[in-house]
Amino acid sequence: MRPFLNALYDSAAALAALFMVLLLITVLSSILGRELHFLIPGTDAYAGYFMAGAGFLALAHTLRRGEHIRVTLILGALPPQARHRLELFARGLAVVLGGLLAWFSVRLVFQSLEFNDISTSNDATPLWIPQLSMALGSCIFLIALMDDFLLEWLGQTRDPAAQAGHE
């Protein structure tokens, strides 16, 4: 199961990187268009879509590498048993909040499909298309949060910050 999960997180990160490259291309084409006096409709909207997609798709990979901000001042001062309980509580709360984020992100995609929502900018993109990257990234992030919670529950947790060379 671990190789599959790692491949899932890495694939989402690779897709996030692709979105960052597309963001760069979109912004550069918009700048070039202004300088050469031509307009590519929707470049501003698409830059926003790519930026949001990159952010959401990178969440799980970032969590697994220990790059999310964690305040460990209290955890470091606690005895191991209390630290374990607090970690379980925090990670459990993160799973609940991540689940809500995933649920409402997926729901938003279905609502946009149902109501045929389109972008208000001049490109008139169906909004479910860019929202799909947010929903996918949120769902993969939820899987990563559940993965972390389960590892902590089983006592197989690792210190992601130390693993990434931050402590």
N, C-alpha and C positions, 0 to 999 in steps of 0.2 A: 504494500500500500504506500509506503514511504516514497519509492521511486515515482509512482503515479502523482502523488501530491506535489513533490518537488518539480516534476515536469509541468504540472498545471500552473504552479506559481511562476515558473520560469517562462512559460508560454505567455502568460498574462503580462509579464514584464517585457517580453519581446514585442508584444502587440502595443504596449505603452510606448516603447522606444520608437516603433513605427509611427505612432500617432505624433510623437515629438518631431520626427523628421517631416511628417506631413504638415505639422504646424509651422515649421521653419519654411518649408516651400510655399505655404500659403501666405505667410507674412512677407517673404521676399518677393513673391509675385505681386502682392498688393503695393509694396514700395516701388517695385519696378514699373508697375502700371501708373502710379502717380508721376514718376519721373518722365515716362515716355508718353504720357497723356492718353492712356487707354484704361478702361474699367473692366475688371473681372467681377461680375455680380456675385455677392455672397461671401467674398473673401473674409470679411470681418466676422461673419457668423460662423463660417467654417473654422476659422482660427479658434474661436471660442469652443466649438464642438470638439476639436482635436485636443485642446488643452484640458477640457473636462474629462474626456475619455482617457487621456494619458494619466491624469491624476488618479482616477478611480481604478484603472487597470493595474497601476503600480502598487496599490495598497497592500495586497497580500504578500508580494515579494519583499516589500519594504519591511513589513511586520516580521517575516521569517528571518530577515537578515539583521534584525535588531536595530533598525534605523528609525523606528518611531520614538518619539520623545517619551521617556519614562522618568518619573521622579522616584528615585530609590532611597532617598534620605531616611525615610521611616523604615522601609524594608530592611536596610542594612543594620539598623539598630535593634531589630527584633530577634528573639531566639528562633531557631529553625522551624519549630512547630507552628509558632504564631505567624512566621513569615509565609509558611505554606498555606495556612488558612486565609491570610490576607491576599495572597496571590490567587487562590481559588476564587475568592469573592470578586476581586478585580477582573479576573479573566471571565468569570461567569457573567458579570455585569456587561463586559465588553461583548460577549456572545449575544446577550439580550439586545443591546443597542445595535450591534451589527446585523442581527436578525431583523430588527425594525427597519434599518436602512435598506437591506436587501428586499424586504417585503414591499415597502413603499416605492422603491425604485422599479421593481418589476411591475407593480400595479400601475405606476405612471406610464410605462410603455404600453400596457394594455388599454389604458384610458385614452392615450393619444391615438392608438389604432382605432378604438371604438368611436371617438369623436372626430376623427380625421383632422387632428391638430396639425397645422402647418406653421412654419416660421413666419413671423411678421416682417422679416426683411425681404428684400427684392428677390431672393432665391426661392422662396416658398417651399423649403424642404419639409417633407413630412417629419414631424418631431420625434416619432418613435425611432427613427434611424439613429440620430445622435444619442438619444436616451438609452438605446440598447447597450452602448459601451458602459454607461453608468450602471445599469442593471447587472451586466455581466461582471464588471469589476466588483460591485457590492456583494454579489453572490460568492465569488471566489474569495473575497475578503472574509466573508462569514465562514467559509470552509476553513480558512487559515486560523481564524479566531477559535473555532471549535477544536481544531487540531492542537493549538496551544493549550486550550483548557484541558483537553484529554491527556496531553503529555504531563501537565502539572498534576492532574488527578492521579495518574499512575506513578508519579514520582520520577518520571523520566525527563523532567524539564531541563533545559539548558539555559544558561544565561546568554541571551542573544547579543547583548552589548559586548560581553567578554569574547564571545565567539567571533564577532566582527572586528575585534581588536580595539574596542573603545574604552575598556577599563583595565 
